[in-house]
Amino acid sequence: MIKTLKKLFGGINLTWPKLIISAIVAGILTAVIAMIPELHYTSFNAITVTLEVWILFGIIIIMNSKSNIDSALKCFVFFSDFSTAGLSDSSTF
């Protein structure tokens, strides 16, 4: 258990491709969980409505980055949504 925690908080070689893939997977997983009605009143739905899970993702990114600027850029990329990049049309929501 301790080895796993040490690996998670500082032992992961968090490259840009790994970060982008993990952001996509987290987004897809969150969307799927939010759309399944059977999960709305369970603890699985916590990732879609609470901030604590996303703060944990940010801490993991910061702890596994090489420098301050690297962690800031990786957090920005991980948490940026498609509307800031001009990839979605917000008028459809």
MOWO-V132740 format. One record per helix or strand of 2 or more residues. SS is the DSSP state (a for helix, b for strand). FROM is the first residue (numbers start at 1). TO is the last residue. If there is no record, write none. Layout:
BEGIN
ss=SS from=FROM to=TO
ss=SS from=FROM to=TO
END
This chain:
BEGIN
ss=a from=2 to=8
ss=a from=16 to=35
ss=a from=37 to=39
ss=a from=43 to=49
ss=a from=52 to=63
ss=a from=68 to=79
ss=a from=90 to=92
END
